[in-house]
Amino acid sequence: MKGIVLAGGLGSRLFPLTKITNKHLLPVYDKPMIYYPIMTLVDAGITEIMVVTGGSHAGSFLRLLGNGTEFGLKGINYAYQEKEGGIAEALGLAEYFADNDKCVVVLGDNILEKSIKDEVEKFDAQKEGGRILIKESPTPERFGVVEFDGDNIKRVIEKPEDPPTNYVVTGVYMYDSQVFDFIKGLAPSDRGELEITDVNNMYIQKGQLKYSKLDGWWTDAGTFRSLLKASNLVAESRGKKLET
C-alpha cells in the first residue's frame, strides 16, 4: 500500500507568511507541518511515500525531508503540481507511483492526535472501493459534509451553507486504483479545480465508499486560527505524555 501526502497550493489564506515559503513548511509547535502527515502514514505501517508539492518553494521539501531517513524510510518520492488544479488533480499526479496499488492520501495541513493504523488495516481488508475518515466539526460549512442514509453515506456536499449534519470529511482518504480513472473523468468545478468531493461521490454511486469515525482530535492548519489551534493541541498532547 502506498502513502501520498498532498502539499501543493499557494496557501493564500496564510499570506504574508506564505509569500516566502510553502504553507506545509510552516511550524506546528516544534516540527514543520509536513512532518505530521508523514508520521501519520509511517505510524500506520506505510513505508512507500510520495509528497506532491508545487509553487516556487518546492525545492525546500527536498532540502528538509531528503530521503526520509529521519522517519525511518529508505526514500521519499516527489511530484510537482504545476498549477492550482485542486486536490483531485494533485492526487492524479501520483498514478504512476501508486502503480495499481491501494493508496492512503493525507492532506499536508492535516494534524491528527491518534494513529490511523486500525482504519488502514480495515481498508486493506476491503476487496474494492475507498474509505474516508469523518469527524464531527463545530464549523462543518468549511469542509465536505456527510449526508447519511441510515448507516450509509448518501452523498458528500462541499462547503454547504446549510449543512445536513456536523460530520465532515477529514483530510485522510483511502482509495483503490479506480480513483485515477475517476479523476480522469472529472470536470472542473466552479472554482476551476478537480474536487476530491466529486471523487468520493463517484465511489458512493458505486456503493463502494466505507467510512470510519476518527478517534481523537483532528484539525487542519490552513488558516491563522487553525494553525494556532494545531500548535496548541500538539503542545497540550506532548504535555500530557510528559506527565504520564
C-alpha distance (Angstrom), angle and dihedral (degrees) to the residues before:
residue distance angle dihedral
M1 . . .
K2 3.81 . .
G3 3.79 129.2 .
I4 3.81 122.6 -144.5
V5 3.80 126.7 -170.4
L6 3.81 115.2 -164.0
A7 3.80 109.3 -150.3
G8 3.79 106.5 155.9
G9 3.79 131.5 110.9
L10 3.78 132.5 85.8
G11 3.81 96.7 -94.3
S12 3.81 89.6 -137.4
R13 3.80 92.4 168.4
L14 3.79 87.4 67.2
F15 3.81 97.5 51.2
P16 3.02 129.0 168.7
L17 3.83 90.3 29.8
T18 3.78 91.3 57.0
K19 3.79 95.0 49.2
I20 3.81 87.9 84.4
T21 3.81 103.2 30.1
N22 3.79 143.4 19.2
K23 3.81 114.0 -87.3
H24 3.79 91.7 -122.9
L25 3.81 91.4 60.6
L26 3.81 93.3 59.2
P27 3.82 115.7 108.9
V28 3.79 122.8 -96.7
Y29 3.79 102.1 -167.0
D30 3.82 103.5 -55.0
K31 3.81 102.8 -13.0
P32 3.80 137.4 57.0
M33 3.80 110.9 -94.9
I34 3.82 92.8 -115.6
Y35 3.82 90.8 62.5
Y36 3.80 92.9 69.0
P37 3.83 100.4 61.1
I38 3.80 90.0 42.7
M39 3.81 90.4 51.9
T40 3.82 89.2 47.8
L41 3.81 90.4 56.9
V42 3.80 95.2 43.1
D43 3.81 91.2 48.8
A44 3.81 88.4 53.2
G45 3.81 89.6 57.4
I46 3.80 98.4 -101.7
T47 3.79 113.6 139.4
E48 3.82 103.0 169.1
I49 3.78 107.7 75.3
M50 3.79 136.9 170.3
V51 3.81 125.7 -165.1
V52 3.81 114.8 -152.9
T53 3.79 111.3 -159.9
G54 3.79 139.6 157.1
G55 3.78 145.4 176.8
S56 3.78 128.3 72.1
H57 3.81 96.9 -54.2
A58 3.81 99.8 57.0
G59 3.79 92.5 116.6
S60 3.78 89.8 64.2
F61 3.81 89.8 70.2
L62 3.79 91.3 60.8
R63 3.81 91.5 48.5
L64 3.80 91.1 48.7
L65 3.80 102.3 39.4
G66 3.79 102.3 26.5
N67 3.80 109.5 173.1
G68 3.79 93.5 -22.5
T69 3.79 97.0 -105.8
E70 3.81 90.0 141.7
F71 3.80 87.4 65.5
G72 3.80 94.7 44.7
L73 3.80 92.4 -102.8
K74 3.78 127.1 138.6
G75 3.78 90.6 -143.5
I76 3.80 147.4 -17.1
N77 3.79 123.1 -135.7
Y78 3.81 121.3 -142.9
A79 3.81 135.2 -155.2
Y80 3.80 129.3 -177.3
Q81 3.81 125.0 -136.3
E82 3.79 106.0 -152.3
K83 3.81 96.4 -161.1
E84 3.77 139.6 13.5
G85 3.77 98.7 -89.4
G86 3.80 99.9 148.2
I87 3.77 138.0 -96.3
A88 3.80 94.2 -69.0
E89 3.80 92.6 52.2
A90 3.80 90.5 50.1
L91 3.80 90.1 51.2
G92 3.79 90.1 50.1
L93 3.81 89.1 63.3
A94 3.82 88.6 66.5
E95 3.81 95.8 60.2
Y96 3.80 95.1 105.3
F97 3.81 90.3 47.2
A98 3.82 93.2 50.1
D99 3.81 88.5 52.2
N100 3.84 94.4 -167.3
D101 3.80 91.4 -50.0
K102 3.80 125.3 124.4
C103 3.78 115.2 -94.8
V104 3.79 138.3 -154.8
V105 3.79 112.3 -148.9
V106 3.81 124.1 -161.0
L107 3.78 124.7 -176.4
G108 3.78 109.7 -123.7
D109 3.81 94.7 -125.2
N110 3.81 96.4 51.7
I111 3.80 119.3 108.4
L112 3.81 121.0 -168.7
E113 3.78 128.7 -169.4
K114 3.78 99.3 -150.0
S115 3.77 139.7 37.9
I116 3.81 120.8 -86.7
K117 3.79 92.9 -157.5
D118 3.82 93.7 115.1
E119 3.80 91.5 50.9
V120 3.80 91.8 48.3
E121 3.81 89.7 51.5
K122 3.82 90.2 51.2
F123 3.79 89.3 51.4
D124 3.79 91.4 47.7
A125 3.80 88.1 55.8
Q126 3.83 92.0 54.1
K127 3.79 113.5 101.8
E128 3.79 92.3 -146.7
G129 3.78 145.0 -14.3
G130 3.77 133.3 45.0
R131 3.78 141.7 -68.1
I132 3.79 129.5 -148.5
L133 3.79 130.7 -167.0
I134 3.79 115.7 -130.3
K135 3.79 132.8 -167.7
E136 3.80 137.2 -178.5
S137 3.81 111.2 -105.1
P138 3.82 132.6 -168.5
T139 3.83 87.9 -143.0
P140 3.82 104.8 40.8
E141 3.80 92.1 157.5
R142 3.83 88.1 75.1
F143 3.79 93.0 63.2
G144 3.77 146.5 37.1
V145 3.82 104.0 -70.2
V146 3.79 124.2 -146.8
E147 3.80 120.3 -131.1
F148 3.81 113.9 -163.3
D149 3.77 134.3 -146.2
G150 3.77 101.0 -163.5
D151 3.80 106.5 -56.0
N152 3.80 93.2 -20.7
I153 3.78 129.8 82.8
K154 3.79 110.8 -107.9
R155 3.80 95.7 -172.2
V156 3.79 144.7 -35.8
I157 3.80 117.0 -117.0
E158 3.79 118.3 -156.6
K159 3.83 113.7 -128.2
P160 3.84 97.2 -32.4
E161 3.81 119.8 -164.3
D162 3.81 89.6 -139.1
P163 3.83 106.9 33.0
P164 3.84 114.6 -153.2
T165 3.85 90.6 -147.2
N166 3.80 139.3 7.0
Y167 3.80 91.8 -119.0
V168 3.79 113.5 109.9
V169 3.77 134.7 -175.8
T170 3.79 110.1 -107.3
G171 3.78 121.6 -145.3
V172 3.82 93.9 -92.4
Y173 3.80 116.9 98.8
M174 3.79 129.6 173.3
Y175 3.79 119.4 -162.4
D176 3.77 141.7 170.4
S177 3.81 120.9 -134.5
Q178 3.83 92.3 -80.6
V179 3.78 88.4 80.2
F180 3.79 92.9 80.1
D181 3.80 92.7 54.5
F182 3.81 88.9 49.1
I183 3.80 90.8 51.7
K184 3.80 91.8 50.8
G185 3.82 88.5 55.6
L186 3.81 95.9 51.1
A187 3.79 124.4 111.9
P188 3.81 118.9 -148.0
S189 3.79 116.3 -96.0
D190 3.80 125.1 -126.9
R191 3.81 85.6 -82.8
G192 3.80 89.4 59.4
E193 3.81 91.5 -114.0
L194 3.80 137.2 114.9
E195 3.79 103.8 -112.9
I196 3.80 124.4 -140.9
T197 3.82 87.5 -150.3
D198 3.80 88.6 66.4
V199 3.80 89.2 52.8
N200 3.80 91.1 52.2
N201 3.80 90.8 49.4
M202 3.81 90.2 52.0
Y203 3.80 89.0 56.9
I204 3.82 89.5 46.9
Q205 3.82 91.1 52.8
K206 3.81 88.7 55.6
G207 3.81 91.2 47.5
Q208 3.79 90.2 -118.8
L209 3.82 105.8 114.7
K210 3.81 116.8 103.4
Y211 3.77 125.6 -178.1
S212 3.79 142.2 -158.0
K213 3.78 127.8 -160.0
L214 3.77 107.2 -120.8
D215 3.79 117.2 -118.8
G216 3.81 119.2 -138.5
W217 3.78 128.1 10.0
W218 3.78 125.0 -39.5
T219 3.77 133.2 -175.2
D220 3.73 140.6 165.1
A221 3.79 119.0 -132.0
G222 3.78 101.6 -148.4
T223 3.80 99.7 115.5
F224 3.78 132.5 49.3
R225 3.80 90.7 -107.3
S226 3.81 95.4 47.4
L227 3.83 92.1 43.1
L228 3.80 89.2 56.2
K229 3.81 90.6 44.1
A230 3.81 91.4 52.0
S231 3.81 92.3 51.2
N232 3.80 91.8 48.3
L233 3.81 92.7 48.4
V234 3.79 92.5 49.8
A235 3.81 91.5 46.6
E236 3.81 91.7 50.2
S237 3.81 92.4 48.2
R238 3.80 90.8 50.6
G239 3.80 90.2 50.6
K240 3.79 91.6 52.9
K241 3.79 90.4 51.1
L242 3.78 90.9 51.6
E243 3.81 91.3 52.2
T244 3.81 95.2 52.3
